[in-house]
Amino acid sequence: MQQDIHGATPDAGRAPSDPARGIPVQRRRTPAEATPPASEAAPESAAGGGRAARRRARGAARRNRRRRLLKWTGGLSAFVLVAGCGGAYYAYQHFNNNITAVKVQLGNEAERPKPVGDAMNILVLGSDSREGLGRSYGDEGSAGHADTTMLFHVAKDRTNATVLSIPRDLMVSVPDCQTPDGKTIPGSPRTMFNNSLGQEGRDPGCTWKTVEKLTGIRVDHFVMVDFEAVKTLSTAVGGVEVCAAKDINDPDSHLKMSKGRHVVQGDEALAFVRTRHAVGQGGDLSRIPLQQQFISSMIRSVKSDDTLTNPAKLWKLADAATKALTVDSGIGSVDKLTELALDISKVDTEHITFTTVPVLDDPADENRLVLKQPDAGQLFSMVGGDRSLTGPAAAPQAPGTASAAATPEAAQAAPAAPSAAAPSTPSAAAAPAADAKALRVAVRNGSGTPGQAQQTVDRLQAKGYARAATAANAPVAEATTIAHPAGKAAEAAALATALGLPADAVKADPKLGAKDGLVLVLGKDAPAAAAAAASAPATEAPKDLQRVQADDTDVCAK
C-alpha cells in the first residue's frame, strides 16, 4: 500500500519528467521554453497611446481576444487550465513542446465498454510521486500511485458534466496490463485502487483499464498531474479561494488554517488538498470533498474576467499547465487539447456536479472500502447512460448505443443480475446474511464467455461476500444455478436474492458436505442479462449521494 506520509515544506523544484517514473513518454521541449519571446510577452505592455482611433482598435482587439479566450476555458482543473493554454495560441510551439504524452495499451477492443454517442469520459489522475522531491513529502523516491482519481463525464449535448471521485482505498480487481514496450504486468484479483498506477511498473493505461472494468464506462482520454503541478497551477492562477468551517491544524500535511475563507497557492494549496487527518473522520473519504471544493474554485478562478483579460496571467497559467500535464498520445498536442477544451468549455459551472462513488467499509478490512450496492451500480448506470445529476438532463441513449455500465461488474444496481428474471423490487437488493463474509462461495464459469467468473467474484465481494473466489470452469450451462449442502439453504437463498436470481435457481447438492460452501455456476444467461440491464440506464441518483456543485461558493472543509 502507498502510505500518505507528509514531510516538511519543500523548496525542491519540479519532479523529473515521466521517464524517471518508468513511464514511456513522448517529450518535446525546446531550450527557449522557459521565457516567452519579447514579441510574445508584449500584450500587457501594449496599453497606452493617445490617439482615439488606436484606442478603439486596441479595445476591439481586446474584446475579440476575450471572446476567443472565453471559448478556451471550462471543465475540470486540468482541462480548464488547458483551455488557458489554448487562449495563448500565439505561443503555440512553446506550449506544444511543454506537453508530455504517453502511449497507452488498452488490449482487445471487443472487451472494452462501448462508446456512448458523442459523450466524453476523461480520466483525471493525481499521482503522489515523490521522485526528485527528496524527503520533503516522505516516502522518498516513490514512483507514484493513483492517489486522487476522478472520472470526468461530459454529456453528449455538452449541457452538463459529472465528476466521479474514486477513493484510493477502494478494493478492486486490476486486470493484466501491457506496457508500450510489450511487457505484460500481471493483474491483481483484489487490491487497493491506488495500486493500479505505479505498483509493479503499472502506467496510466492500467488505471484506465481498471476504471473501465470497475464502472463499465468507456474512458476516452486521461490527464495526469503530480504534487508539483498542484503548486505551480494554483500559483499561476493567482491563488485559489477555499473555505474552512473550523480551525485546521494538520501536522501531517503541514496545513494550519483558521476558520473562514482563504486564498491558497503553492505549498499551502498542496497541503490543503492532501489534508485528511484534521477534517471529517480523518480518512481518504474526508479528503475528497476538500479536493472537489479546491477544483471547483479553480474552475471559477480561471473562468473569471480577472484571468481572461490578463495576458500576463494567461501566459503563466498556460505555461504552468502544459508543463504540469501528462496526457495520452491521443491528445498529446496543443491542437488536440484545444479541441478538447473547446468541447468542455460549453458546460456552465452550475451544471458541473462532483460526487464520490458510493462505498462501504470492507468487511474483510475496516481500513479498506468496497462498493456500496446497489448505489454504486445505479450511479455508474446513470453516468454510463449519459444522465445528468443536476441541471438540464441529456436525453438517454437509445438501446444499443449506450454503454451504461456495459460490464457485469458495473451492472450491479437492481435489476443488474445474471438472470433475465431478476426481481425489480427493492428486496432484490437486500443485504446478504450477517455471516456472508465468512461464507465460502465458489464461482464456476459455465457461460462460455471468458472472464465472467472473476467479474462475478468482484461483484460478490463488493456485496460483502469476502470469501467468494473463482473455481474451475464448469461445462456450458443454459441457466445460472446455486448449489448448497444440507443446512445452508437459507444462505443460498440470500445469495440468489443478492444476485437477483429466481428462487428455482437454488438447488441442494448431496455431494457437498457440511463444511463446504456454496457453488455458483454461471450459465449462458449471465452475460446476456447483464447486457440487457445495461441498456436501461438508471433514471434517478442514489439516495443521499454526496455532491458538490462547481458554482457553489458556500462549501467549506469540516
Beta strands, then each sheet from edge to edge (+ up, - down):
strand 1: 26-27
strand 2: 100-102
strand 3: 120-127
strand 4: 146-154
strand 5: 161-165
strand 6: 171-174
strand 7: 177-178
strand 8: 184-185
strand 9: 188-192
strand 10: 221-225
strand 11: 240-244
strand 12: 248-250
strand 13: 255-257
strand 14: 260-264
strand 15: 326-328
strand 16: 352-356
strand 17: 359-362
strand 18: 365-371
strand 19: 441-445
strand 20: 468-470
strand 21: 481-484
strand 22: 506-508
strand 23: 518-522
strand 24: 547-549
sheet 1: 1+ 2- 15- 10+ 3+ 4- 5+ 16+ 24-
sheet 2: 6+ 9-
sheet 3: 7+ 8-
sheet 4: 11+ 14-
sheet 5: 12+ 13-
sheet 6: 17+ 18-
sheet 7: 20+ 19+ 23+ 21- 22-
end
